[in-house]
């Protein structure tokens, strides 16, 4: 068995594994950034909905005060 061939194959394996690990890290970083943006957008939308709900509640209370049964 030729040790040069074995070492070459081992080197290719290590380089390929390192490349794949690097690509997975980049993909994970991109996914994390996207998830953070989506979370921020969702939080902003929920805040706006909560504000609208508060306005509707206040309008309903005012309406009930003006039109007692």
PyMOL Python script that loads the backbone (N, CA, C, O; Angstrom):
from pymol import cmd

cmd.read_pdbstr("""\
ATOM      1  N   UNK A   1       0.845  -1.170   0.000  1.00  0.00           N
ATOM      2  CA  UNK A   1       0.000   0.000   0.000  1.00  0.00           C
ATOM      3  C   UNK A   1       0.894   1.237   0.000  1.00  0.00           C
ATOM      4  O   UNK A   1       1.879   1.324   0.732  1.00  0.00           O
ATOM      5  N   UNK A   2       0.526   2.151  -0.815  1.00  0.00           N
ATOM      6  CA  UNK A   2       1.295   3.384  -0.959  1.00  0.00           C
ATOM      7  C   UNK A   2       0.793   4.411   0.060  1.00  0.00           C
ATOM      8  O   UNK A   2      -0.361   4.835   0.012  1.00  0.00           O
ATOM      9  N   UNK A   3       1.681   4.804   0.984  1.00  0.00           N
ATOM     10  CA  UNK A   3       1.275   5.762   2.030  1.00  0.00           C
ATOM     11  C   UNK A   3       0.990   7.142   1.461  1.00  0.00           C
ATOM     12  O   UNK A   3       0.208   7.892   2.045  1.00  0.00           O
ATOM     13  N   UNK A   4       1.589   7.488   0.365  1.00  0.00           N
ATOM     14  CA  UNK A   4       1.321   8.786  -0.262  1.00  0.00           C
ATOM     15  C   UNK A   4      -0.123   8.893  -0.717  1.00  0.00           C
ATOM     16  O   UNK A   4      -0.751   9.941  -0.565  1.00  0.00           O
ATOM     17  N   UNK A   5      -0.650   7.815  -1.274  1.00  0.00           N
ATOM     18  CA  UNK A   5      -2.041   7.795  -1.726  1.00  0.00           C
ATOM     19  C   UNK A   5      -2.993   7.883  -0.538  1.00  0.00           C
ATOM     20  O   UNK A   5      -3.992   8.601  -0.580  1.00  0.00           O
ATOM     21  N   UNK A   6      -2.671   7.143   0.522  1.00  0.00           N
ATOM     22  CA  UNK A   6      -3.521   7.169   1.722  1.00  0.00           C
ATOM     23  C   UNK A   6      -3.533   8.564   2.329  1.00  0.00           C
ATOM     24  O   UNK A   6      -4.588   9.080   2.697  1.00  0.00           O
ATOM     25  N   UNK A   7      -2.355   9.170   2.431  1.00  0.00           N
ATOM     26  CA  UNK A   7      -2.282  10.524   2.997  1.00  0.00           C
ATOM     27  C   UNK A   7      -2.996  11.547   2.105  1.00  0.00           C
ATOM     28  O   UNK A   7      -3.632  12.475   2.605  1.00  0.00           O
ATOM     29  N   UNK A   8      -2.888  11.373   0.797  1.00  0.00           N
ATOM     30  CA  UNK A   8      -3.596  12.274  -0.127  1.00  0.00           C
ATOM     31  C   UNK A   8      -5.106  12.153   0.044  1.00  0.00           C
ATOM     32  O   UNK A   8      -5.817  13.157   0.102  1.00  0.00           O
ATOM     33  N   UNK A   9      -5.587  10.916   0.124  1.00  0.00           N
ATOM     34  CA  UNK A   9      -7.030  10.721   0.319  1.00  0.00           C
ATOM     35  C   UNK A   9      -7.485  11.280   1.666  1.00  0.00           C
ATOM     36  O   UNK A   9      -8.550  11.888   1.768  1.00  0.00           O
ATOM     37  N   UNK A  10      -6.665  11.067   2.698  1.00  0.00           N
ATOM     38  CA  UNK A  10      -7.009  11.615   4.019  1.00  0.00           C
ATOM     39  C   UNK A  10      -7.029  13.139   3.975  1.00  0.00           C
ATOM     40  O   UNK A  10      -7.904  13.775   4.563  1.00  0.00           O
ATOM     41  N   UNK A  11      -6.052  13.720   3.269  1.00  0.00           N
ATOM     42  CA  UNK A  11      -6.018  15.181   3.129  1.00  0.00           C
ATOM     43  C   UNK A  11      -7.238  15.707   2.403  1.00  0.00           C
ATOM     44  O   UNK A  11      -7.816  16.714   2.813  1.00  0.00           O
ATOM     45  N   UNK A  12      -7.639  15.041   1.329  1.00  0.00           N
ATOM     46  CA  UNK A  12      -8.837  15.450   0.592  1.00  0.00           C
ATOM     47  C   UNK A  12     -10.083  15.342   1.466  1.00  0.00           C
ATOM     48  O   UNK A  12     -10.967  16.198   1.419  1.00  0.00           O
ATOM     49  N   UNK A  13     -10.138  14.289   2.255  1.00  0.00           N
ATOM     50  CA  UNK A  13     -11.272  14.113   3.156  1.00  0.00           C
ATOM     51  C   UNK A  13     -11.325  15.245   4.176  1.00  0.00           C
ATOM     52  O   UNK A  13     -12.393  15.810   4.413  1.00  0.00           O
ATOM     53  N   UNK A  14     -10.206  15.579   4.772  1.00  0.00           N
ATOM     54  CA  UNK A  14     -10.160  16.653   5.782  1.00  0.00           C
ATOM     55  C   UNK A  14     -10.526  17.993   5.150  1.00  0.00           C
ATOM     56  O   UNK A  14     -11.299  18.759   5.726  1.00  0.00           O
ATOM     57  N   UNK A  15      -9.980  18.278   3.979  1.00  0.00           N
ATOM     58  CA  UNK A  15     -10.287  19.537   3.295  1.00  0.00           C
ATOM     59  C   UNK A  15     -11.767  19.593   2.926  1.00  0.00           C
ATOM     60  O   UNK A  15     -12.415  20.623   3.112  1.00  0.00           O
ATOM     61  N   UNK A  16     -12.300  18.499   2.408  1.00  0.00           N
ATOM     62  CA  UNK A  16     -13.725  18.467   2.041  1.00  0.00           C
ATOM     63  C   UNK A  16     -14.623  18.628   3.255  1.00  0.00           C
ATOM     64  O   UNK A  16     -15.625  19.341   3.198  1.00  0.00           O
ATOM     65  N   UNK A  17     -14.275  17.979   4.341  1.00  0.00           N
ATOM     66  CA  UNK A  17     -15.068  18.105   5.565  1.00  0.00           C
ATOM     67  C   UNK A  17     -15.013  19.536   6.096  1.00  0.00           C
ATOM     68  O   UNK A  17     -16.029  20.073   6.536  1.00  0.00           O
ATOM     69  N   UNK A  18     -13.834  20.153   6.056  1.00  0.00           N
ATOM     70  CA  UNK A  18     -13.699  21.544   6.504  1.00  0.00           C
ATOM     71  C   UNK A  18     -14.522  22.490   5.648  1.00  0.00           C
ATOM     72  O   UNK A  18     -15.159  23.412   6.158  1.00  0.00           O
ATOM     73  N   UNK A  19     -14.503  22.253   4.338  1.00  0.00           N
ATOM     74  CA  UNK A  19     -15.284  23.093   3.427  1.00  0.00           C
ATOM     75  C   UNK A  19     -16.777  22.970   3.723  1.00  0.00           C
ATOM     76  O   UNK A  19     -17.486  23.974   3.787  1.00  0.00           O
ATOM     77  N   UNK A  20     -17.248  21.747   3.901  1.00  0.00           N
ATOM     78  CA  UNK A  20     -18.666  21.548   4.202  1.00  0.00           C
ATOM     79  C   UNK A  20     -19.051  22.173   5.548  1.00  0.00           C
ATOM     80  O   UNK A  20     -20.130  22.750   5.680  1.00  0.00           O
ATOM     81  N   UNK A  21     -18.175  22.057   6.536  1.00  0.00           N
ATOM     82  CA  UNK A  21     -18.447  22.665   7.844  1.00  0.00           C
ATOM     83  C   UNK A  21     -18.534  24.184   7.713  1.00  0.00           C
ATOM     84  O   UNK A  21     -19.398  24.814   8.322  1.00  0.00           O
ATOM     85  N   UNK A  22     -17.644  24.766   6.921  1.00  0.00           N
ATOM     86  CA  UNK A  22     -17.660  26.223   6.705  1.00  0.00           C
ATOM     87  C   UNK A  22     -18.956  26.648   6.014  1.00  0.00           C
ATOM     88  O   UNK A  22     -19.577  27.636   6.404  1.00  0.00           O
ATOM     89  N   UNK A  23     -19.356  25.905   4.999  1.00  0.00           N
ATOM     90  CA  UNK A  23     -20.591  26.229   4.294  1.00  0.00           C
ATOM     91  C   UNK A  23     -21.806  26.129   5.218  1.00  0.00           C
ATOM     92  O   UNK A  23     -22.718  26.951   5.139  1.00  0.00           O
ATOM     93  N   UNK A  24     -21.814  25.134   6.079  1.00  0.00           N
ATOM     94  CA  UNK A  24     -22.925  24.987   7.031  1.00  0.00           C
ATOM     95  C   UNK A  24     -22.957  26.159   8.009  1.00  0.00           C
ATOM     96  O   UNK A  24     -24.035  26.636   8.364  1.00  0.00           O
ATOM     97  N   UNK A  25     -21.793  26.624   8.446  1.00  0.00           N
ATOM     98  CA  UNK A  25     -21.749  27.779   9.344  1.00  0.00           C
ATOM     99  C   UNK A  25     -22.291  29.021   8.658  1.00  0.00           C
ATOM    100  O   UNK A  25     -23.044  29.785   9.261  1.00  0.00           O
ATOM    101  N   UNK A  26     -21.910  29.232   7.387  1.00  0.00           N
ATOM    102  CA  UNK A  26     -22.425  30.388   6.638  1.00  0.00           C
ATOM    103  C   UNK A  26     -23.943  30.283   6.474  1.00  0.00           C
ATOM    104  O   UNK A  26     -24.659  31.270   6.643  1.00  0.00           O
ATOM    105  N   UNK A  27     -24.418  29.113   6.151  1.00  0.00           N
ATOM    106  CA  UNK A  27     -25.855  28.930   5.983  1.00  0.00           C
ATOM    107  C   UNK A  27     -26.585  29.165   7.306  1.00  0.00           C
ATOM    108  O   UNK A  27     -27.656  29.771   7.325  1.00  0.00           O
ATOM    109  N   UNK A  28     -26.016  28.693   8.397  1.00  0.00           N
ATOM    110  CA  UNK A  28     -26.615  28.905   9.712  1.00  0.00           C
ATOM    111  C   UNK A  28     -26.652  30.389  10.064  1.00  0.00           C
ATOM    112  O   UNK A  28     -27.639  30.869  10.621  1.00  0.00           O
ATOM    113  N   UNK A  29     -25.589  31.114   9.744  1.00  0.00           N
ATOM    114  CA  UNK A  29     -25.562  32.558  10.007  1.00  0.00           C
ATOM    115  C   UNK A  29     -26.634  33.288   9.207  1.00  0.00           C
ATOM    116  O   UNK A  29     -27.330  34.155   9.736  1.00  0.00           O
ATOM    117  N   UNK A  30     -26.762  32.936   7.936  1.00  0.00           N
ATOM    118  CA  UNK A  30     -27.789  33.583   7.102  1.00  0.00           C
ATOM    119  C   UNK A  30     -29.186  33.272   7.621  1.00  0.00           C
ATOM    120  O   UNK A  30     -30.045  34.152   7.671  1.00  0.00           O
ATOM    121  N   UNK A  31     -29.410  32.031   8.004  1.00  0.00           N
ATOM    122  CA  UNK A  31     -30.717  31.638   8.525  1.00  0.00           C
ATOM    123  C   UNK A  31     -31.019  32.357   9.840  1.00  0.00           C
ATOM    124  O   UNK A  31     -32.152  32.781  10.069  1.00  0.00           O
ATOM    125  N   UNK A  32     -30.030  32.492  10.687  1.00  0.00           N
ATOM    126  CA  UNK A  32     -30.224  33.192  11.966  1.00  0.00           C
ATOM    127  C   UNK A  32     -30.568  34.658  11.735  1.00  0.00           C
ATOM    128  O   UNK A  32     -31.455  35.199  12.396  1.00  0.00           O
ATOM    129  N   UNK A  33     -29.875  35.299  10.807  1.00  0.00           N
ATOM    130  CA  UNK A  33     -30.168  36.705  10.495  1.00  0.00           C
ATOM    131  C   UNK A  33     -31.584  36.853   9.949  1.00  0.00           C
ATOM    132  O   UNK A  33     -32.303  37.780  10.323  1.00  0.00           O
ATOM    133  N   UNK A  34     -31.982  35.946   9.071  1.00  0.00           N
ATOM    134  CA  UNK A  34     -33.323  36.006   8.498  1.00  0.00           C
ATOM    135  C   UNK A  34     -34.385  35.802   9.581  1.00  0.00           C
ATOM    136  O   UNK A  34     -35.402  36.496   9.602  1.00  0.00           O
ATOM    137  N   UNK A  35     -34.142  34.852  10.472  1.00  0.00           N
ATOM    138  CA  UNK A  35     -35.090  34.596  11.558  1.00  0.00           C
ATOM    139  C   UNK A  35     -35.189  35.807  12.500  1.00  0.00           C
ATOM    140  O   UNK A  35     -36.273  36.133  12.985  1.00  0.00           O
ATOM    141  N   UNK A  36     -34.056  36.467  12.753  1.00  0.00           N
ATOM    142  CA  UNK A  36     -34.080  37.664  13.592  1.00  0.00           C
ATOM    143  C   UNK A  36     -34.907  38.772  12.935  1.00  0.00           C
ATOM    144  O   UNK A  36     -35.683  39.455  13.604  1.00  0.00           O
ATOM    145  N   UNK A  37     -34.734  38.945  11.618  1.00  0.00           N
ATOM    146  CA  UNK A  37     -35.525  39.966  10.914  1.00  0.00           C
ATOM    147  C   UNK A  37     -37.007  39.628  10.961  1.00  0.00           C
ATOM    148  O   UNK A  37     -37.836  40.508  11.191  1.00  0.00           O
ATOM    149  N   UNK A  38     -37.346  38.370  10.747  1.00  0.00           N
ATOM    150  CA  UNK A  38     -38.745  37.964  10.795  1.00  0.00           C
ATOM    151  C   UNK A  38     -39.323  38.158  12.194  1.00  0.00           C
ATOM    152  O   UNK A  38     -40.472  38.573  12.341  1.00  0.00           O
ATOM    153  N   UNK A  39     -38.530  37.860  13.216  1.00  0.00           N
ATOM    154  CA  UNK A  39     -38.979  38.051  14.591  1.00  0.00           C
ATOM    155  C   UNK A  39     -39.213  39.531  14.887  1.00  0.00           C
ATOM    156  O   UNK A  39     -40.191  39.888  15.543  1.00  0.00           O
ATOM    157  N   UNK A  40     -38.313  40.392  14.401  1.00  0.00           N
ATOM    158  CA  UNK A  40     -38.487  41.838  14.590  1.00  0.00           C
ATOM    159  C   UNK A  40     -39.736  42.332  13.881  1.00  0.00           C
ATOM    160  O   UNK A  40     -40.504  43.115  14.439  1.00  0.00           O
ATOM    161  N   UNK A  41     -39.941  41.875  12.647  1.00  0.00           N
ATOM    162  CA  UNK A  41     -41.131  42.283  11.899  1.00  0.00           C
ATOM    163  C   UNK A  41     -42.403  41.820  12.593  1.00  0.00           C
ATOM    164  O   UNK A  41     -43.377  42.568  12.673  1.00  0.00           O
ATOM    165  N   UNK A  42     -42.396  40.599  13.089  1.00  0.00           N
ATOM    166  CA  UNK A  42     -43.569  40.085  13.792  1.00  0.00           C
ATOM    167  C   UNK A  42     -43.831  40.870  15.065  1.00  0.00           C
ATOM    168  O   UNK A  42     -44.983  41.165  15.383  1.00  0.00           O
ATOM    169  N   UNK A  43     -42.791  41.209  15.790  1.00  0.00           N
ATOM    170  CA  UNK A  43     -42.954  42.004  17.014  1.00  0.00           C
ATOM    171  C   UNK A  43     -43.546  43.371  16.696  1.00  0.00           C
ATOM    172  O   UNK A  43     -44.422  43.849  17.417  1.00  0.00           O
ATOM    173  N   UNK A  44     -43.079  44.001  15.629  1.00  0.00           N
ATOM    174  CA  UNK A  44     -43.611  45.302  15.231  1.00  0.00           C
ATOM    175  C   UNK A  44     -45.078  45.193  14.842  1.00  0.00           C
ATOM    176  O   UNK A  44     -45.882  46.048  15.212  1.00  0.00           O
ATOM    177  N   UNK A  45     -45.431  44.158  14.103  1.00  0.00           N
ATOM    178  CA  UNK A  45     -46.823  43.975  13.695  1.00  0.00           C
ATOM    179  C   UNK A  45     -47.715  43.727  14.903  1.00  0.00           C
ATOM    180  O   UNK A  45     -48.826  44.251  14.979  1.00  0.00           O
ATOM    181  N   UNK A  46     -47.226  42.925  15.848  1.00  0.00           N
ATOM    182  CA  UNK A  46     -48.007  42.661  17.060  1.00  0.00           C
ATOM    183  C   UNK A  46     -48.192  43.937  17.878  1.00  0.00           C
ATOM    184  O   UNK A  46     -49.262  44.152  18.447  1.00  0.00           O
ATOM    185  N   UNK A  47     -47.176  44.775  17.944  1.00  0.00           N
ATOM    186  CA  UNK A  47     -47.291  46.043  18.659  1.00  0.00           C
ATOM    187  C   UNK A  47     -48.344  46.934  18.004  1.00  0.00           C
ATOM    188  O   UNK A  47     -49.142  47.569  18.694  1.00  0.00           O
ATOM    189  N   UNK A  48     -48.343  46.982  16.657  1.00  0.00           N
ATOM    190  CA  UNK A  48     -49.346  47.796  15.953  1.00  0.00           C
ATOM    191  C   UNK A  48     -50.750  47.250  16.187  1.00  0.00           C
ATOM    192  O   UNK A  48     -51.691  48.016  16.394  1.00  0.00           O
ATOM    193  N   UNK A  49     -50.891  45.915  16.155  1.00  0.00           N
ATOM    194  CA  UNK A  49     -52.207  45.320  16.399  1.00  0.00           C
ATOM    195  C   UNK A  49     -52.683  45.586  17.826  1.00  0.00           C
ATOM    196  O   UNK A  49     -53.865  45.840  18.059  1.00  0.00           O
ATOM    197  N   UNK A  50     -51.768  45.526  18.758  1.00  0.00           N
ATOM    198  CA  UNK A  50     -52.121  45.799  20.153  1.00  0.00           C
ATOM    199  C   UNK A  50     -52.577  47.249  20.313  1.00  0.00           C
ATOM    200  O   UNK A  50     -53.534  47.525  21.037  1.00  0.00           O
ATOM    201  N   UNK A  51     -51.895  48.170  19.640  1.00  0.00           N
ATOM    202  CA  UNK A  51     -52.286  49.573  19.698  1.00  0.00           C
ATOM    203  C   UNK A  51     -53.676  49.773  19.086  1.00  0.00           C
ATOM    204  O   UNK A  51     -54.491  50.513  19.637  1.00  0.00           O
ATOM    205  N   UNK A  52     -53.949  49.126  17.960  1.00  0.00           N
ATOM    206  CA  UNK A  52     -55.272  49.237  17.342  1.00  0.00           C
ATOM    207  C   UNK A  52     -56.350  48.639  18.236  1.00  0.00           C
ATOM    208  O   UNK A  52     -57.449  49.183  18.345  1.00  0.00           O
ATOM    209  N   UNK A  53     -56.033  47.522  18.872  1.00  0.00           N
ATOM    210  CA  UNK A  53     -56.985  46.894  19.780  1.00  0.00           C
ATOM    211  C   UNK A  53     -57.279  47.817  20.960  1.00  0.00           C
ATOM    212  O   UNK A  53     -58.426  47.933  21.390  1.00  0.00           O
ATOM    213  N   UNK A  54     -56.250  48.468  21.477  1.00  0.00           N
ATOM    214  CA  UNK A  54     -56.455  49.418  22.574  1.00  0.00           C
ATOM    215  C   UNK A  54     -57.337  50.580  22.133  1.00  0.00           C
ATOM    216  O   UNK A  54     -58.198  51.027  22.891  1.00  0.00           O
ATOM    217  N   UNK A  55     -57.128  51.075  20.908  1.00  0.00           N
ATOM    218  CA  UNK A  55     -57.960  52.161  20.384  1.00  0.00           C
ATOM    219  C   UNK A  55     -59.413  51.714  20.262  1.00  0.00           C
ATOM    220  O   UNK A  55     -60.328  52.443  20.642  1.00  0.00           O
ATOM    221  N   UNK A  56     -59.616  50.520  19.733  1.00  0.00           N
ATOM    222  CA  UNK A  56     -60.988  50.018  19.596  1.00  0.00           C
ATOM    223  C   UNK A  56     -61.648  49.829  20.960  1.00  0.00           C
ATOM    224  O   UNK A  56     -62.839  50.099  21.119  1.00  0.00           O
ATOM    225  N   UNK A  57     -60.889  49.373  21.925  1.00  0.00           N
ATOM    226  CA  UNK A  57     -61.429  49.203  23.273  1.00  0.00           C
ATOM    227  C   UNK A  57     -61.844  50.548  23.849  1.00  0.00           C
ATOM    228  O   UNK A  57     -62.921  50.675  24.432  1.00  0.00           O
ATOM    229  N   UNK A  58     -60.992  51.546  23.685  1.00  0.00           N
ATOM    230  CA  UNK A  58     -61.314  52.879  24.187  1.00  0.00           C
ATOM    231  C   UNK A  58     -62.547  53.445  23.478  1.00  0.00           C
ATOM    232  O   UNK A  58     -63.408  54.051  24.114  1.00  0.00           O
ATOM    233  N   UNK A  59     -62.629  53.246  22.172  1.00  0.00           N
ATOM    234  CA  UNK A  59     -63.802  53.738  21.430  1.00  0.00           C
ATOM    235  C   UNK A  59     -65.068  53.039  21.902  1.00  0.00           C
ATOM    236  O   UNK A  59     -66.117  53.673  22.020  1.00  0.00           O
ATOM    237  N   UNK A  60     -64.983  51.753  22.169  1.00  0.00           N
ATOM    238  CA  UNK A  60     -66.148  51.004  22.628  1.00  0.00           C
ATOM    239  C   UNK A  60     -66.576  51.467  24.017  1.00  0.00           C
ATOM    240  O   UNK A  60     -67.769  51.613  24.285  1.00  0.00           O
ATOM    241  N   UNK A  61     -65.616  51.695  24.890  1.00  0.00           N
ATOM    242  CA  UNK A  61     -65.940  52.192  26.229  1.00  0.00           C
ATOM    243  C   UNK A  61     -66.591  53.560  26.131  1.00  0.00           C
ATOM    244  O   UNK A  61     -67.578  53.823  26.817  1.00  0.00           O
ATOM    245  N   UNK A  62     -66.053  54.438  25.287  1.00  0.00           N
ATOM    246  CA  UNK A  62     -66.640  55.768  25.089  1.00  0.00           C
ATOM    247  C   UNK A  62     -68.055  55.646  24.549  1.00  0.00           C
ATOM    248  O   UNK A  62     -68.950  56.368  24.988  1.00  0.00           O
ATOM    249  N   UNK A  63     -68.264  54.750  23.610  1.00  0.00           N
ATOM    250  CA  UNK A  63     -69.591  54.539  23.045  1.00  0.00           C
ATOM    251  C   UNK A  63     -70.570  54.080  24.130  1.00  0.00           C
ATOM    252  O   UNK A  63     -71.692  54.580  24.214  1.00  0.00           O
ATOM    253  N   UNK A  64     -70.142  53.136  24.949  1.00  0.00           N
ATOM    254  CA  UNK A  64     -71.010  52.658  26.025  1.00  0.00           C
ATOM    255  C   UNK A  64     -71.311  53.746  27.033  1.00  0.00           C
ATOM    256  O   UNK A  64     -72.414  53.783  27.579  1.00  0.00           O
ATOM    257  N   UNK A  65     -70.371  54.627  27.295  1.00  0.00           N
ATOM    258  CA  UNK A  65     -70.607  55.735  28.220  1.00  0.00           C
ATOM    259  C   UNK A  65     -71.636  56.715  27.660  1.00  0.00           C
ATOM    260  O   UNK A  65     -72.436  57.269  28.413  1.00  0.00           O
ATOM    261  N   UNK A  66     -71.620  56.931  26.355  1.00  0.00           N
ATOM    262  CA  UNK A  66     -72.543  57.877  25.719  1.00  0.00           C
ATOM    263  C   UNK A  66     -73.930  57.274  25.473  1.00  0.00           C
ATOM    264  O   UNK A  66     -74.912  58.000  25.316  1.00  0.00           O
ATOM    265  N   UNK A  67     -73.998  55.962  25.441  1.00  0.00           N
ATOM    266  CA  UNK A  67     -75.268  55.296  25.158  1.00  0.00           C
ATOM    267  C   UNK A  67     -75.547  54.242  26.233  1.00  0.00           C
ATOM    268  O   UNK A  67     -75.488  53.043  25.962  1.00  0.00           O
ATOM    269  N   UNK A  68     -75.846  54.686  27.428  1.00  0.00           N
ATOM    270  CA  UNK A  68     -76.118  53.701  28.481  1.00  0.00           C
ATOM    271  C   UNK A  68     -77.426  52.970  28.197  1.00  0.00           C
ATOM    272  O   UNK A  68     -78.299  53.502  27.511  1.00  0.00           O
ATOM    273  N   UNK A  69     -77.558  51.798  28.700  1.00  0.00           N
ATOM    274  CA  UNK A  69     -78.795  51.019  28.487  1.00  0.00           C
ATOM    275  C   UNK A  69     -79.779  51.251  29.570  1.00  0.00           C
ATOM    276  O   UNK A  69     -80.868  50.677  29.548  1.00  0.00           O
TER     277      UNK A  69
END
""", "prot")
cmd.dss("prot")
cmd.show_as("cartoon", "prot")
cmd.util.cbc("prot")
cmd.orient("prot")
